[in-house]
Amino acid sequence: MKTYTITKVQGPVTEESFKAAETALITYSPFPGVESPFHAEVQLVYTDEAIHLHFKTDERPLLARRTERDSEVCEDSCMEFFFSPDEADNHYFNFEINPLGTLYLHYNTSRYDTHAVDVPEELFDIKSVITQKHWELFYKIPFDFILTHFKQITTNCRANFYKCGEHTQIEHYACWNEIHLDNPDFHCPQFFGKLVFQQGISSSR
């Protein structure tokens, strides 16, 4: 199991804030015969109020068709964060976002037990930046929002990061922590890696 330590920073968080953060590479292709040719990575930092994420990929060409909330953005160029904030709880969020900033957000225990989360996208301050070389994605997850679904946020959490594109010119699937199954599935919390808050956390409700 891989471990990522989330660096604590003083807000407000800007692009400069991520320079001190670790970089997690999203490079493992779990599906036999479907290799991802793209580089993808993610960095995380946190403040007293929220977790902040910065994804980056060199995928080209990008596909971005989905504009409706909770539509199948995984069919577009997509970067994803599956996150279980309480190590004692088997529920998790899946944040999936395409280059248009369209969000798919559910609360689950598995692929087959899943519920849409009805909160405004503005809560997460999603920023999608496309340059000639890269697509970068920034957003935050407020702790107050997390605590509407979980009793606590533990210092050690579980998560995985994904890069995918089901209908892109080059179909691809990649993850940070490896998934070892005959029939791989991103919705496998048993294969999430570990996230550790650098200075601990004492959020509860």
HELIX and SHEET records of a PDB file:
HELIX    1   1 GLU A   15  ALA A   20  5                                   6    
HELIX    2   2 VAL A   73  GLU A   75  5                                   3    
HELIX    3   3 GLU A  121  PHE A  124  5                                   4    
HELIX    4   4 PHE A  143  ILE A  146  1                                   4    
HELIX    5   5 PRO A  189  PHE A  191  5                                   3    
SHEET    1   A 9 ALA A  24  LEU A  25  0                                        
SHEET    2   A 9 ALA A  40  TYR A  46 -1                                        
SHEET    3   A 9 THR A   3  LYS A   8  1                                        
SHEET    4   A 9 GLY A 193  PHE A 197  1                                        
SHEET    5   A 9 ASN A 156  GLY A 165 -1                                        
SHEET    6   A 9 CYS A  78  SER A  84 -1                                        
SHEET    7   A 9 TYR A  92  ILE A  97 -1                                        
SHEET    8   A 9 LEU A 103  SER A 110 -1                                        
SHEET    9   A 9 ASP A 113  ALA A 116 -1                                        
SHEET    1   B 6 ALA A  24  LEU A  25  0                                        
SHEET    2   B 6 ALA A  40  TYR A  46 -1                                        
SHEET    3   B 6 THR A   3  LYS A   8  1                                        
SHEET    4   B 6 GLY A 193  PHE A 197  1                                        
SHEET    5   B 6 ASN A 156  GLY A 165 -1                                        
SHEET    6   B 6 HIS A 172  CYS A 175 -1                                        
SHEET    1   C 5 ALA A  24  LEU A  25  0                                        
SHEET    2   C 5 ALA A  40  TYR A  46 -1                                        
SHEET    3   C 5 ALA A  50  THR A  57 -1                                        
SHEET    4   C 5 TRP A 135  PRO A 142 -1                                        
SHEET    5   C 5 LYS A 127  ILE A 130 -1                                        
SHEET    1   D 2 GLN A 152  ILE A 153  0                                        
SHEET    2   D 2 SER A 203  SER A 204 -1                                        
END                                                                             
